[in-house]
Structures are given as C-alpha cells and as structure tokens.
C-alpha cells in the first residue's frame, strides 16, 4: 500500500505561531510612474501635428 503524501509543513516541522500563510496584497503605487503633463506649447504642437485628435 502506498504511504500518504508528505506535506511541506510536515517536512519543515510546521509553521511558527503568528505567521500567516498569505500576506495581504501591498499597493504598487510607488512603482507606478506619473504621467507627463504637457505644457500649453507642447499641447498646441501635438494638436497641430495630429489633426485626427481635434474634436
């Protein structure tokens, strides 16, 4: 007869008290880069070069 499968926690000796299996998700706000804000001159040049964006 086949022995029951061993779990990783059985091999390690269990989990220490007070630790959680899954950590709560952390926000990734600090990793995100801010969008570039166009100056009025840059905005006018962009709209002049892209007539399909006017509207």
N, CA, C and O atoms as CSV, one atom per row, in Angstrom:
chain,resi,resn,atom,element,x,y,z
A,1,UNK,N,N,0.839,-1.182,0.000
A,1,UNK,CA,C,0.000,0.000,0.000
A,1,UNK,C,C,0.884,1.246,0.000
A,1,UNK,O,O,1.948,1.266,0.620
A,2,UNK,N,N,0.446,2.247,-0.679
A,2,UNK,CA,C,1.227,3.466,-0.851
A,2,UNK,C,C,1.139,4.354,0.397
A,2,UNK,O,O,0.048,4.526,0.940
A,3,UNK,N,N,2.264,4.925,0.867
A,3,UNK,CA,C,2.186,5.808,2.030
A,3,UNK,C,C,1.505,7.127,1.661
A,3,UNK,O,O,1.522,7.520,0.495
A,4,UNK,N,N,0.908,7.817,2.635
A,4,UNK,CA,C,0.246,9.091,2.310
A,4,UNK,C,C,1.277,10.136,1.879
A,4,UNK,O,O,2.418,10.101,2.338
A,5,UNK,N,N,0.887,11.067,1.001
A,5,UNK,CA,C,1.839,12.080,0.541
A,5,UNK,C,C,2.249,13.003,1.691
A,5,UNK,O,O,1.449,13.325,2.571
A,6,UNK,N,N,3.508,13.415,1.657
A,6,UNK,CA,C,4.005,14.304,2.707
A,6,UNK,C,C,3.793,15.754,2.289
A,6,UNK,O,O,3.956,16.121,1.125
A,7,UNK,N,N,3.431,16.548,3.256
A,7,UNK,CA,C,3.274,17.972,3.010
A,7,UNK,C,C,4.567,18.674,3.360
A,7,UNK,O,O,5.372,18.165,4.139
A,8,UNK,N,N,4.764,19.853,2.778
A,8,UNK,CA,C,5.959,20.633,3.056
A,8,UNK,C,C,6.007,21.052,4.518
A,8,UNK,O,O,7.088,21.128,5.103
A,9,UNK,N,N,4.863,21.320,5.108
A,9,UNK,CA,C,4.839,21.709,6.519
A,9,UNK,C,C,5.248,20.550,7.419
A,9,UNK,O,O,5.800,20.773,8.497
A,10,UNK,N,N,4.982,19.297,6.989
A,10,UNK,CA,C,5.428,18.138,7.762
A,10,UNK,C,C,6.946,18.024,7.743
A,10,UNK,O,O,7.560,17.660,8.746
A,11,UNK,N,N,7.548,18.336,6.597
A,11,UNK,CA,C,8.997,18.233,6.484
A,11,UNK,C,C,9.702,19.348,7.253
A,11,UNK,O,O,10.769,19.131,7.828
A,12,UNK,N,N,9.107,20.541,7.262
A,12,UNK,CA,C,9.719,21.674,7.940
A,12,UNK,C,C,9.479,21.665,9.440
A,12,UNK,O,O,10.177,22.359,10.178
A,13,UNK,N,N,8.530,20.911,9.892
A,13,UNK,CA,C,8.220,20.906,11.308
A,13,UNK,C,C,7.086,21.855,11.658
A,13,UNK,O,O,6.955,22.256,12.814
A,14,UNK,N,N,6.271,22.219,10.689
A,14,UNK,CA,C,5.131,23.097,10.950
A,14,UNK,C,C,5.482,24.557,10.756
A,14,UNK,O,O,6.637,24.916,10.524
A,15,UNK,N,N,4.465,25.384,10.856
A,15,UNK,CA,C,4.679,26.815,10.706
A,15,UNK,C,C,4.788,27.457,12.081
A,15,UNK,O,O,4.099,27.024,13.005
A,16,UNK,N,N,5.622,28.466,12.248
A,16,UNK,CA,C,5.703,29.136,13.541
A,16,UNK,C,C,4.410,29.872,13.872
A,16,UNK,O,O,3.677,30.291,12.976
A,17,UNK,N,N,4.140,30.025,15.149
A,17,UNK,CA,C,2.902,30.684,15.574
A,17,UNK,C,C,2.936,32.167,15.199
A,17,UNK,O,O,3.972,32.823,15.299
A,18,UNK,N,N,1.795,32.673,14.772
A,18,UNK,CA,C,1.673,34.091,14.464
A,18,UNK,C,C,1.968,34.433,13.020
A,18,UNK,O,O,1.704,35.563,12.607
A,19,UNK,N,N,2.501,33.521,12.234
A,19,UNK,CA,C,2.770,33.839,10.835
A,19,UNK,C,C,1.564,33.441,9.993
A,19,UNK,O,O,0.885,32.459,10.290
A,20,UNK,N,N,1.309,34.206,8.950
A,20,UNK,CA,C,0.192,33.925,8.063
A,20,UNK,C,C,0.700,33.195,6.833
A,20,UNK,O,O,1.850,33.369,6.427
A,21,UNK,N,N,-0.155,32.385,6.247
A,21,UNK,CA,C,0.229,31.666,5.049
A,21,UNK,C,C,0.376,32.632,3.883
A,21,UNK,O,O,1.336,32.544,3.118
A,22,UNK,N,N,-0.562,33.543,3.746
A,22,UNK,CA,C,-0.538,34.509,2.660
A,22,UNK,C,C,-0.494,35.910,3.242
A,22,UNK,O,O,-1.273,36.240,4.136
A,23,UNK,N,N,0.410,36.731,2.740
A,23,UNK,CA,C,0.495,38.120,3.176
A,23,UNK,C,C,-0.550,38.934,2.419
A,23,UNK,O,O,-0.851,38.620,1.267
A,24,UNK,N,N,-1.102,39.958,3.033
A,24,UNK,CA,C,-2.072,40.782,2.313
A,24,UNK,C,C,-1.390,41.520,1.162
A,24,UNK,O,O,-0.202,41.831,1.247
A,25,UNK,N,N,-2.122,41.800,0.096
A,25,UNK,CA,C,-1.507,42.488,-1.038
A,25,UNK,C,C,-1.095,43.907,-0.663
A,25,UNK,O,O,-1.764,44.583,0.119
A,26,UNK,N,N,0.008,44.332,-1.233
A,26,UNK,CA,C,0.502,45.685,-0.977
A,26,UNK,C,C,0.264,46.542,-2.209
A,26,UNK,O,O,0.350,46.039,-3.329
A,27,UNK,N,N,-0.029,47.805,-2.033
A,27,UNK,CA,C,-0.254,48.652,-3.207
A,27,UNK,C,C,1.053,48.906,-3.958
A,27,UNK,O,O,2.122,49.016,-3.357
A,28,UNK,N,N,0.945,48.994,-5.260
A,28,UNK,CA,C,2.123,49.216,-6.100
A,28,UNK,C,C,2.201,50.670,-6.559
A,28,UNK,O,O,2.734,50.958,-7.630
A,29,UNK,N,N,1.678,51.570,-5.761
A,29,UNK,CA,C,1.619,52.969,-6.159
A,29,UNK,C,C,3.023,53.536,-6.309
A,29,UNK,O,O,3.272,54.343,-7.204
A,30,UNK,N,N,3.934,53.127,-5.452
A,30,UNK,CA,C,5.269,53.684,-5.504
A,30,UNK,C,C,6.021,53.267,-6.761
A,30,UNK,O,O,6.959,53.944,-7.182
A,31,UNK,N,N,5.608,52.141,-7.367
A,31,UNK,CA,C,6.294,51.676,-8.576
A,31,UNK,C,C,5.771,52.342,-9.834
A,31,UNK,O,O,6.443,52.339,-10.865
A,32,UNK,N,N,4.586,52.908,-9.758
A,32,UNK,CA,C,3.999,53.494,-10.954
A,32,UNK,C,C,4.632,54.850,-11.233
A,32,UNK,O,O,4.882,55.633,-10.317
A,33,UNK,N,N,4.885,55.114,-12.502
A,33,UNK,CA,C,5.439,56.409,-12.886
A,33,UNK,C,C,4.293,57.363,-13.195
A,33,UNK,O,O,3.246,56.962,-13.704
A,34,UNK,N,N,4.506,58.587,-12.886
A,34,UNK,CA,C,3.491,59.606,-13.142
A,34,UNK,C,C,3.442,59.939,-14.626
A,34,UNK,O,O,4.460,59.880,-15.316
A,35,UNK,N,N,2.261,60.289,-15.112
A,35,UNK,CA,C,2.108,60.668,-16.499
A,35,UNK,C,C,2.688,62.054,-16.754
A,35,UNK,O,O,2.723,62.901,-15.862
A,36,UNK,N,N,3.139,62.267,-17.979
A,36,UNK,CA,C,3.727,63.558,-18.324
A,36,UNK,C,C,2.606,64.542,-18.638
A,36,UNK,O,O,1.692,64.244,-19.408
A,37,UNK,N,N,2.694,65.701,-18.035
A,37,UNK,CA,C,1.726,66.760,-18.289
A,37,UNK,C,C,2.317,67.692,-19.325
A,37,UNK,O,O,3.417,68.217,-19.153
A,38,UNK,N,N,1.566,67.894,-20.417
A,38,UNK,CA,C,2.064,68.741,-21.496
A,38,UNK,C,C,1.884,70.217,-21.153
A,38,UNK,O,O,0.879,70.624,-20.570
A,39,UNK,N,N,2.874,70.991,-21.528
A,39,UNK,CA,C,2.750,72.445,-21.410
A,39,UNK,C,C,1.823,72.909,-22.529
A,39,UNK,O,O,1.618,72.186,-23.504
A,40,UNK,N,N,1.271,74.094,-22.398
A,40,UNK,CA,C,0.391,74.591,-23.483
A,40,UNK,C,C,1.089,74.634,-24.842
A,40,UNK,O,O,0.450,74.386,-25.864
A,41,UNK,N,N,2.374,74.941,-24.872
A,41,UNK,CA,C,3.110,74.965,-26.143
A,41,UNK,C,C,3.223,73.562,-26.731
A,41,UNK,O,O,3.031,73.367,-27.932
A,42,UNK,N,N,3.535,72.587,-25.878
A,42,UNK,CA,C,3.650,71.208,-26.347
A,42,UNK,C,C,2.290,70.672,-26.805
A,42,UNK,O,O,2.197,69.931,-27.784
A,43,UNK,N,N,1.246,71.060,-26.083
A,43,UNK,CA,C,-0.095,70.608,-26.447
A,43,UNK,C,C,-0.514,71.176,-27.797
A,43,UNK,O,O,-1.100,70.468,-28.616
A,44,UNK,N,N,-0.216,72.442,-28.029
A,44,UNK,CA,C,-0.558,73.062,-29.311
A,44,UNK,C,C,0.219,72.410,-30.450
A,44,UNK,O,O,-0.332,72.188,-31.528
A,45,UNK,N,N,1.506,72.099,-30.215
A,45,UNK,CA,C,2.309,71.461,-31.257
A,45,UNK,C,C,1.793,70.056,-31.549
A,45,UNK,O,O,1.784,69.631,-32.704
A,46,UNK,N,N,1.364,69.333,-30.520
A,46,UNK,CA,C,0.834,67.990,-30.717
A,46,UNK,C,C,-0.469,68.034,-31.517
A,46,UNK,O,O,-0.661,67.258,-32.453
A,47,UNK,N,N,-1.350,68.940,-31.140
A,47,UNK,CA,C,-2.634,69.027,-31.849
A,47,UNK,C,C,-2.452,69.521,-33.283
A,47,UNK,O,O,-3.219,69.140,-34.167
A,48,UNK,N,N,-1.440,70.369,-33.524
A,48,UNK,CA,C,-1.185,70.836,-34.882
A,48,UNK,C,C,-0.658,69.694,-35.758
A,48,UNK,O,O,-0.959,69.630,-36.950
A,49,UNK,N,N,0.124,68.800,-35.161
A,49,UNK,CA,C,0.692,67.688,-35.941
A,49,UNK,C,C,-0.299,66.522,-36.076
A,49,UNK,O,O,-0.107,65.655,-36.929
A,50,UNK,N,N,-1.346,66.487,-35.257
A,50,UNK,CA,C,-2.314,65.373,-35.295
A,50,UNK,C,C,-3.720,65.921,-35.500
A,50,UNK,O,O,-4.443,66.143,-34.529
A,51,UNK,N,N,-4.112,66.141,-36.738
A,51,UNK,CA,C,-5.461,66.694,-36.981
A,51,UNK,C,C,-6.576,65.735,-36.581
A,51,UNK,O,O,-7.711,66.168,-36.385
A,52,UNK,N,N,-6.275,64.428,-36.455
A,52,UNK,CA,C,-7.319,63.479,-36.090
A,52,UNK,C,C,-7.695,63.590,-34.609
A,52,UNK,O,O,-8.729,63.060,-34.203
A,53,UNK,N,N,-6.874,64.269,-33.790
A,53,UNK,CA,C,-7.182,64.414,-32.374
A,53,UNK,C,C,-8.069,65.619,-32.055
A,53,UNK,O,O,-8.592,65.737,-30.947
A,54,UNK,N,N,-8.232,66.499,-33.022
A,54,UNK,CA,C,-9.078,67.670,-32.765
A,54,UNK,C,C,-10.523,67.223,-32.708
A,54,UNK,O,O,-10.976,66.378,-33.481
A,55,UNK,N,N,-11.234,67.825,-31.758
A,55,UNK,CA,C,-12.632,67.430,-31.720
A,55,UNK,C,C,-13.432,68.025,-30.662
A,55,UNK,O,O,-14.626,67.744,-30.559
